[in-house]
């Protein structure tokens, strides 16, 4: 799979991209919502991993923009905001899944399958 990781925490983003690569996936990264939107519009990804707390534009706005632009790539929100209301908002905005940080990497891989 080709996966876009939109995550502003550099260490976590690198950990996720490396882990995805070791699992046989190709992973690109963006550290803010605007760059993530540009990359998603320019490249056909199989999945997008999206943080909610991004600089400039929050993840829910990024997700809504993706859908408004006709980009229907499956999005899994990966966020430290783990309250039920956050999960519901993310799913209602168009995410296919919501993974709370911290998470086990094996669980992320299972959700991608």
Contact map, one row per residue, 1 for C-alpha under 8 A:
11100000000000000000000111000000000000000000111000000000000000000000000000000000000000000000000000000000000000000
11110000000000000000000011110000000000000000111000000000000000000000000000000000000000000000000000000000000000000
11111000000000000000000011110000000000000000111110000000000000000000000000000000000000000000000000000000000000000
01111100000000000000000000111100000100010000101110000000000000000000000000000000000000000000000000000000000000000
00111110000010011000000000111100000000000000000111000000000000000000000000000000000000000000000000000000000000000
00011111000010000000000000001111100100000000000111100000000000000000000000000000000000000000000000000000000000000
00001111110110000000000000001111000000000000000011100100000000000000000000000000000000000000000000000000000000000
00000111110010000000000000000111000000000000000000100110000000000000000000000000000000000000000000000000000000000
00000011111110000000000000000010000000000000000000000000000000000000000000000000000000000000000000000000000000000
00000011111111000000000000000010000000000000000000000000000000000000000000000000000000000000000000000000000000000
00000000111111100000000000000000000000000000000000000000000000000000000000000000000000000000000000000000000000000
00000010111111110000000000000000000000000000000000000000000000000000000000000000000000000000000000000000000000000
00001111111111111000000000001000000000000000000000000000000000000000000000000000000000000000000000000000000000000
00000000011111111100000000000000000000000000000000000000000000000000000000000000000000000000000000000000000000000
00000000001111111110000000000000000000000000000000000000000000000000000000000000000000000000000000000000000000000
00001000000111111111000000000000000000000000000000000000000000000000000000000000000000000000000000000000100000000
00001000000011111111100000111000000000000000000000000000000000000000000000000000000000000000000000000000000000000
00000000000001111111110000100000000000000000000000000000000000000000000000000000000000000000000000000000000000000
00000000000000111111111000000000000000000000000000000000000000000000000000000000000000000000000000000000100000000
00000000000000011111111111100000000000000000000000000000000000000000000000000000000000000000000000000000000010000
00000000000000001111111111100000000000000000000000000000000000000000000000000000000000000000000000000000000000000
00000000000000000111111110000000000000000000000000000000000000000000000000000000000000000000000000000000000000000
00000000000000000011111110000000000000000000000000000000000000000000000000000000000000000000000000000000000000000
10000000000000000001111111000000000000000000000000000000000000000000000000000000000000000000000000000000000000000
11100000000000000001111111100000000000000000000000000000000000000000000000000000000000000000000000000000000000000
11100000000000000001100111110000000000000000000000000000000000000000000000000000000000000000000000000000000000000
01111000000000001101100011111000000000000000000000000000000000000000000000000000000000000000000000000000000000000
01111000000000001000000001111100000000000000000000000000000000000000000000000000000000000000000000000000000000000
00011110000010001000000000111110000100000000000000000000000000000000000000000000000000000000000000000000000000000
00011111000000000000000000011111101100100000000000000000000000000000000000000000000000000000000000000000000000000
00000111110000000000000000001111101100000000000000000100000000000000000000000000000000000000000000000000000000000
00000111000000000000000000000111111100000000000000000111100000000000000000000000000000000000000000000000000000000
00000100000000000000000000000111111110000000000000000111111001000000000000000000000000000000000000000000000000000
00000000000000000000000000000001111111000000000000000001100001000000000000000000000000000000000000000000000000000
00000000000000000000000000000111111111100000000000000000000000000000000000000000000000000000000000000000000000000
00010100000000000000000000001111111111110000000000000000000000000000000000000000000000000000000000000000000000000
00000000000000000000000000000000111111111000000000000000000001001100000000000000000000000000000000000000000000000
00000000000000000000000000000000011111111100000000000000000000000000000000000000000000000000000000000000000000000
00000000000000000000000000000100001111111110000000000000000000000000000000000000000000000000000000000000000000000
00010000000000000000000000000000000111111111100000000000000000000100001000000000000000000000000000000000000000000
00000000000000000000000000000000000011111111000000000000000000000000001000000000000000000000000000000000000000000
00000000000000000000000000000000000001111111000000000000000000000000000000000000000000000000000000000000000000000
00000000000000000000000000000000000000111111100000000000000000000000000000000000000000000000000000000000000000000
00000000000000000000000000000000000000011111110000000000000000000000000010000000000000000000000000000000000000000
11110000000000000000000000000000000000010011111100000000000000000000000010000000000000000000000000000000000000000
11100000000000000000000000000000000000000001111100000000000000000000000011000000000000000000000000000000000000000
11110000000000000000000000000000000000000000111110000000000000000000000011110000000000000000000000000000000000010
00111100000000000000000000000000000000000000111111000000000000000000000011110000000000000000000000000000000000000
00111110000000000000000000000000000000000000001111100000000000000000000000111100000000000000000000000000000000000
00001110000000000000000000000000000000000000000111110000001000000000000000111110000000000000000000000000000000000
00000111000000000000000000000000000000000000000011111100001000000000000000001110000000000000000000000000000000000
00000000000000000000000000000000000000000000000001111100011100000000000000001110100000000000000000000000000000000
00000000000000000000000000000000000000000000000000111110011000000000000000000010000000000000000000000000000000000
00000011000000000000000000000011100000000000000000111111111000000000000000000000000000000000000000000000000000000
00000001000000000000000000000001100000000000000000001111110000000000000000000000000000000000000000000000000000000
00000000000000000000000000000001110000000000000000000111110000000000000000000000000000000000000000000000000000000
00000000000000000000000000000001110000000000000000000111111011000000000000000000000000000000000000000000000000000
00000000000000000000000000000000100000000000000000011111111111000000000000000000000000000000000000000000000000000
00000000000000000000000000000000100000000000000001111100111111100000000000000000000000000000000000000000000000000
00000000000000000000000000000000000000000000000000010000011111110000000000000000000000000100100000000000000000000
00000000000000000000000000000000000000000000000000000000111111111000000000000000000000000000000000000000000000000
00000000000000000000000000000000110010000000000000000000111111111100000000000000000000000000000000000000000000000
00000000000000000000000000000000000000000000000000000000001111111110000000100000000000000000111000000000000000000
00000000000000000000000000000000000000000000000000000000000111111111000000000000000000000000110000000000000000000
00000000000000000000000000000000000010000000000000000000000011111111100000000000000000000000000000000000000000000
00000000000000000000000000000000000010010000000000000000000001111111111100000000000000000000000000000000000000000
00000000000000000000000000000000000000000000000000000000000000111111111100000000000000000000010000000000000000000
00000000000000000000000000000000000000000000000000000000000000011111111000000000000000000000000000000000000000000
00000000000000000000000000000000000000000000000000000000000000001111111000000000000000000000000000000000000000000
00000000000000000000000000000000000000000000000000000000000000000111111100000000000000000000000000000000000000000
00000000000000000000000000000000000000011000000000000000000000000111111110000000000000000000000000000000000000000
00000000000000000000000000000000000000000000000000000000000000000110011111000000000000000000000000000000000000000
00000000000000000000000000000000000000000001111100000000000000000000001111100000000000000000000000000000000000000
00000000000000000000000000000000000000000000011100000000000000000000000111110000000000000000001100000000000000000
00000000000000000000000000000000000000000000001111000000000000100000000011111000000000000000011110000000000000000
00000000000000000000000000000000000000000000001111000000000000000000000001111100000000000000001111100000000000000
00000000000000000000000000000000000000000000000011110000000000000000000000111110000000000100001011100000000000000
00000000000000000000000000000000000000000000000011110000000000000000000000011111000000000000000001111000000000000
00000000000000000000000000000000000000000000000001111000000000000000000000001111110000000000000001111000000000000
00000000000000000000000000000000000000000000000000000000000000000000000000000111110000000000000000011100000000000
00000000000000000000000000000000000000000000000000010000000000000000000000000011111001000000000000011000000000000
00000000000000000000000000000000000000000000000000000000000000000000000000000011111101100000000000011000000000000
00000000000000000000000000000000000000000000000000000000000000000000000000000000111111100000000000000000000000000
00000000000000000000000000000000000000000000000000000000000000000000000000000000011111110000000000000000000000000
00000000000000000000000000000000000000000000000000000000000000000000000000000000001111111000000000000000000000000
00000000000000000000000000000000000000000000000000000000000000000000000000000000111111111100000000000000000000000
00000000000000000000000000000000000000000000000000000000000000000000000000000000011111111110000001000000000000000
00000000000000000000000000000000000000000000000000000000000000000000000000000000000111111111000000000000000000000
00000000000000000000000000000000000000000000000000000000000000000000000000000000000011111111100000000000000000000
00000000000000000000000000000000000000000000000000000000000100000000000000001000000001111111111001000000000000000
00000000000000000000000000000000000000000000000000000000000000000000000000000000000000111111111111000000000000000
00000000000000000000000000000000000000000000000000000000000000000000000000000000000000011111111000000000000000000
00000000000000000000000000000000000000000000000000000000000100110000000000000000000000001111111000000000000000000
00000000000000000000000000000000000000000000000000000000000000110010000000100000000000000111111100000000000000000
00000000000000000000000000000000000000000000000000000000000000100000000001111000000000000111111111000000000000000
00000000000000000000000000000000000000000000000000000000000000000000000001110000000000000010011111000000000000000
00000000000000000000000000000000000000000000000000000000000000000000000000111000000000000010001111100000000000100
00000000000000000000000000000000000000000000000000000000000000000000000000011110000000100110001111110000000000000
00000000000000000000000000000000000000000000000000000000000000000000000000011110000000000000000011111010000100000
00000000000000000000000000000000000000000000000000000000000000000000000000000111110000000000000001111110000000000
00000000000000000000000000000000000000000000000000000000000000000000000000000111110000000000000000111110000000000
00000000000000000000000000000000000000000000000000000000000000000000000000000001000000000000000000011111000000000
00000000000000000000000000000000000000000000000000000000000000000000000000000000000000000000000000111111101100000
00000000000000000000000000000000000000000000000000000000000000000000000000000000000000000000000000000111111100000
00000000000000010010000000000000000000000000000000000000000000000000000000000000000000000000000000000011111110000
00000000000000000000000000000000000000000000000000000000000000000000000000000000000000000000000000000001111111000
00000000000000000000000000000000000000000000000000000000000000000000000000000000000000000000000000000011111111100
00000000000000000000000000000000000000000000000000000000000000000000000000000000000000000000000000100011111111110
00000000000000000001000000000000000000000000000000000000000000000000000000000000000000000000000000000000111111111
00000000000000000000000000000000000000000000000000000000000000000000000000000000000000000000000000000000011111111
00000000000000000000000000000000000000000000000000000000000000000000000000000000000000000000000010000000001111111
00000000000000000000000000000000000000000000001000000000000000000000000000000000000000000000000000000000000111111
00000000000000000000000000000000000000000000000000000000000000000000000000000000000000000000000000000000000011111
